[in-house]
Amino acid sequence: QSTAPARPRPTYNTVAQQPPRAQYSGYGAAGGTPPNIGWNLGGTQQQPQTSGAGYANQQQQQGGGTLQREDTQEVIKSSMVSKIEHDLKQRYQMFISRYEAEMTAVRQQEQELLAGKEQISEILANIETEKMKIRDTIELFKSKDGELREFLSQHERASEEDQVDQQIEPKTTLFKQYLNLCAEESALDDGIYYLAEALRNGVIEIQVFLKHVRSLARKKFMVRALINKVKETINKCEVK
């Protein structure tokens, strides 16, 4: 068996490559001093001012910036306060308007209810009056009903026809004759009338009509004569 030649493996640097750090001359060595940040690019050292007109101007500028920030905060605060006050006033006005509208509606409903109460009271009074009238009427009907029942029990007869006949029947023979004659005359008049209607409708002929009318007229004449004679007799009796 032949073996393949071994390949060389790559090597990796396990130490991380770090960028070079800036070195300052004399920093960290014996007697060395750290770099001064006060140095400018021109190579001249600028120390911070602690006195003099420049320092006063610097402090004044810082104080002015602080005042300006405070003024800005006051403006924002007053603007927010005025906006809140405006919103509160607007909501208060809306609440007052709605409350007044509701109160107006409630007052109107109260007036309507009071008017309805008066009408209901009047209606109830009328109902009580009508109830009293109805009670009086019922009592009157009850009393009349009792009287009627008592009257019927006392004046009860055999039949209604007998009562009518007794009421209209004449008491004397003369008046009874007069009543019968008047009834006969009325019957003759009815007979003549119906004969004329039969002739007009073509039920009977003219010869039959004349025959029966002549007979009825003769009877009526005799009845009328008797009626006049009875009247004369009644008048004479009344005079006596």
C-alpha positions as CSV (number, residue, x, y, z in Angstrom):
1,Q,0.0,0.0,0.0
2,S,1.2,3.5,-0.9
3,T,0.7,6.4,1.4
4,A,-0.1,10.0,0.3
5,P,2.4,12.6,1.4
6,A,1.3,14.7,4.4
7,R,0.2,18.2,3.8
8,P,1.4,21.0,6.0
9,R,-1.2,22.4,8.3
10,P,-1.8,26.2,8.6
11,T,-0.8,27.9,11.8
12,Y,-3.0,30.5,13.5
13,N,-1.8,33.3,15.8
14,T,-3.8,33.0,19.0
15,V,-2.7,36.4,20.3
16,A,-5.0,39.1,19.2
17,Q,-3.4,41.8,17.1
18,Q,-3.9,45.1,18.9
19,P,-3.3,48.5,17.4
20,P,-0.2,50.3,18.6
21,R,-0.8,52.7,21.5
22,A,0.3,56.3,21.5
23,Q,3.4,56.8,23.6
24,Y,4.1,60.0,25.4
25,S,7.6,61.0,26.1
26,G,8.5,60.6,29.7
27,Y,4.9,59.3,30.7
28,G,5.2,56.4,33.0
29,A,8.9,56.7,33.4
30,A,10.6,57.9,36.5
31,G,10.1,61.7,36.9
32,G,7.7,61.8,33.9
33,T,4.7,64.0,33.7
34,P,1.3,63.2,32.1
35,P,0.3,65.2,28.9
36,N,-1.3,68.5,29.5
37,I,-4.8,68.9,27.8
38,G,-4.4,72.6,28.0
39,W,-2.0,72.7,25.2
40,N,-3.4,73.9,21.9
41,L,-2.4,73.1,18.4
42,G,-0.2,76.1,18.1
43,G,2.1,74.8,20.8
44,T,1.2,77.4,23.4
45,Q,-0.3,76.4,26.7
46,Q,-3.7,77.9,27.5
47,Q,-4.5,77.8,31.2
48,P,-8.1,78.1,32.5
49,Q,-8.9,81.6,33.7
50,T,-10.0,82.0,37.2
51,S,-10.0,85.8,37.5
52,G,-10.2,88.9,35.4
53,A,-12.7,90.3,32.9
54,G,-12.6,87.2,30.7
55,Y,-13.6,85.0,33.7
56,A,-16.4,87.5,34.5
57,N,-17.7,87.4,31.0
58,Q,-17.6,83.6,31.0
59,Q,-19.5,83.5,34.2
60,Q,-22.0,86.1,32.9
61,Q,-22.5,84.1,29.7
62,Q,-23.1,80.9,31.8
63,G,-25.5,82.8,34.1
64,G,-27.4,84.3,31.1
65,G,-27.8,80.8,29.6
66,T,-29.2,79.6,32.9
67,L,-31.7,82.6,33.0
68,Q,-32.6,82.0,29.4
69,R,-33.4,78.3,30.2
70,E,-35.4,79.4,33.2
71,D,-37.4,82.0,31.1
72,T,-38.1,79.3,28.6
73,Q,-39.4,77.0,31.3
74,E,-41.6,79.8,32.7
75,V,-43.0,80.5,29.2
76,I,-43.8,76.8,28.7
77,K,-45.3,76.6,32.1
78,S,-47.5,79.7,31.7
79,S,-48.5,78.4,28.2
80,M,-49.5,75.1,29.7
81,V,-51.3,76.7,32.5
82,S,-53.2,79.0,30.2
83,K,-54.2,76.1,27.9
84,I,-55.4,74.1,30.9
85,E,-57.4,77.1,32.2
86,H,-58.9,77.5,28.7
87,D,-59.9,73.8,28.5
88,L,-61.3,74.0,32.0
89,K,-63.3,77.1,31.2
90,Q,-64.6,75.5,28.0
91,R,-65.6,72.3,29.8
92,Y,-67.2,74.4,32.6
93,Q,-69.2,76.4,30.1
94,M,-70.3,73.2,28.3
95,F,-71.3,71.7,31.7
96,I,-73.2,74.9,32.6
97,S,-75.0,75.0,29.3
98,R,-76.0,71.3,29.5
99,Y,-77.1,71.8,33.1
100,E,-79.2,74.8,32.2
101,A,-80.8,73.0,29.3
102,E,-81.6,70.0,31.5
103,M,-83.0,72.3,34.2
104,T,-85.2,74.0,31.6
105,A,-86.5,70.7,30.4
106,V,-87.1,69.5,34.0
107,R,-89.0,72.7,34.8
108,Q,-91.1,72.3,31.6
109,Q,-91.9,68.7,32.5
110,E,-92.8,69.9,36.1
111,Q,-95.3,72.4,34.7
112,E,-96.8,69.8,32.4
113,L,-97.1,67.4,35.3
114,L,-98.7,70.1,37.5
115,A,-101.2,70.9,34.7
116,G,-101.9,67.2,34.3
117,K,-102.4,66.8,38.0
118,E,-105.0,69.5,38.0
119,Q,-106.8,67.9,35.1
120,I,-106.7,64.5,36.8
121,S,-108.0,66.0,40.0
122,E,-110.9,67.6,38.0
123,I,-111.6,64.3,36.3
124,L,-111.6,62.4,39.6
125,A,-114.0,65.0,41.1
126,N,-116.3,64.5,38.1
127,I,-116.1,60.8,38.4
128,E,-117.1,61.0,42.1
129,T,-120.0,63.2,41.2
130,E,-121.2,60.8,38.5
131,K,-120.8,57.9,40.9
132,M,-123.1,59.7,43.4
133,K,-125.6,60.3,40.7
134,I,-125.5,56.7,39.6
135,R,-126.0,55.5,43.2
136,D,-129.0,57.8,43.5
137,T,-130.4,56.5,40.2
138,I,-129.9,52.9,41.3
139,E,-131.7,53.5,44.6
140,L,-134.6,55.2,42.7
141,F,-134.8,52.3,40.3
142,K,-134.9,49.8,43.1
143,S,-137.7,51.7,44.9
144,K,-139.7,52.0,41.6
145,D,-139.1,48.4,40.9
146,G,-140.5,47.5,44.3
147,E,-143.5,49.7,43.8
148,L,-144.2,48.2,40.3
149,R,-143.9,44.7,41.6
150,E,-146.4,45.5,44.4
151,F,-148.8,47.1,42.0
152,L,-148.7,44.1,39.7
153,S,-149.3,41.7,42.5
154,Q,-152.3,43.7,43.7
155,H,-153.8,44.3,40.2
156,E,-153.1,41.0,38.6
157,R,-155.9,39.8,36.2
158,A,-156.7,36.7,34.3
159,S,-155.3,37.9,31.0
160,E,-154.4,41.1,29.2
161,E,-157.2,40.8,26.7
162,D,-159.8,40.7,29.4
163,Q,-158.3,43.9,31.0
164,V,-158.5,45.7,27.7
165,D,-162.0,44.6,27.0
166,Q,-163.1,45.7,30.4
167,Q,-161.5,49.1,30.0
168,I,-163.2,49.9,26.6
169,E,-166.5,48.2,27.0
170,P,-169.4,50.7,27.3
171,K,-171.4,50.6,30.5
172,T,-174.8,51.4,28.9
173,T,-176.8,49.8,26.0
174,L,-177.0,53.1,24.1
175,F,-173.3,53.7,24.1
176,K,-172.7,50.1,23.2
177,Q,-175.0,50.5,20.2
178,Y,-173.2,53.7,19.2
179,L,-169.8,51.9,19.4
180,N,-170.9,49.0,17.3
181,L,-172.4,51.4,14.6
182,C,-169.1,53.4,14.5
183,A,-167.1,50.1,14.0
184,E,-169.5,49.0,11.3
185,E,-169.1,52.3,9.4
186,S,-165.3,52.0,9.6
187,A,-165.5,48.5,8.2
188,L,-167.7,49.6,5.3
189,D,-165.3,52.4,4.5
190,D,-162.4,49.8,4.4
191,G,-164.4,47.6,2.1
192,I,-165.1,50.4,-0.4
193,Y,-161.4,51.3,-0.3
194,Y,-160.1,47.8,-1.0
195,L,-162.7,47.4,-3.8
196,A,-161.3,50.5,-5.4
197,E,-157.7,49.2,-5.1
198,A,-158.7,45.9,-6.6
199,L,-160.3,47.7,-9.6
200,R,-157.2,49.8,-10.0
201,N,-154.9,46.8,-10.0
202,G,-157.1,44.9,-12.5
203,V,-158.2,42.2,-10.1
204,I,-161.9,42.8,-10.6
205,E,-164.0,44.2,-13.4
206,I,-165.9,47.4,-13.4
207,Q,-169.3,45.7,-13.2
208,V,-168.3,43.8,-10.0
209,F,-166.9,46.9,-8.5
210,L,-170.1,48.9,-9.1
211,K,-172.3,46.2,-7.8
212,H,-170.5,45.8,-4.5
213,V,-169.8,49.5,-4.0
214,R,-173.6,50.2,-4.5
215,S,-174.4,47.6,-1.9
216,L,-171.8,48.9,0.7
217,A,-172.8,52.5,0.1
218,R,-176.5,51.7,0.9
219,K,-175.5,50.0,4.1
220,K,-173.2,52.8,5.1
221,F,-176.1,55.3,4.5
222,M,-178.3,53.3,6.9
223,V,-175.5,53.0,9.5
224,R,-174.9,56.8,9.3
225,A,-178.6,57.5,9.8
226,L,-178.6,55.3,12.9
227,I,-175.5,56.9,14.3
228,N,-177.1,60.4,14.0
229,K,-180.3,59.1,15.7
230,V,-178.2,57.6,18.6
231,K,-176.3,60.9,18.9
232,E,-179.5,62.8,19.2
233,T,-180.7,60.4,21.9
234,I,-177.5,60.7,23.8
235,N,-177.6,64.5,23.7
236,K,-181.1,64.5,25.0
237,C,-180.1,62.2,27.9
238,E,-177.2,64.4,28.9
239,V,-179.5,67.5,28.8
240,K,-181.9,65.9,31.2
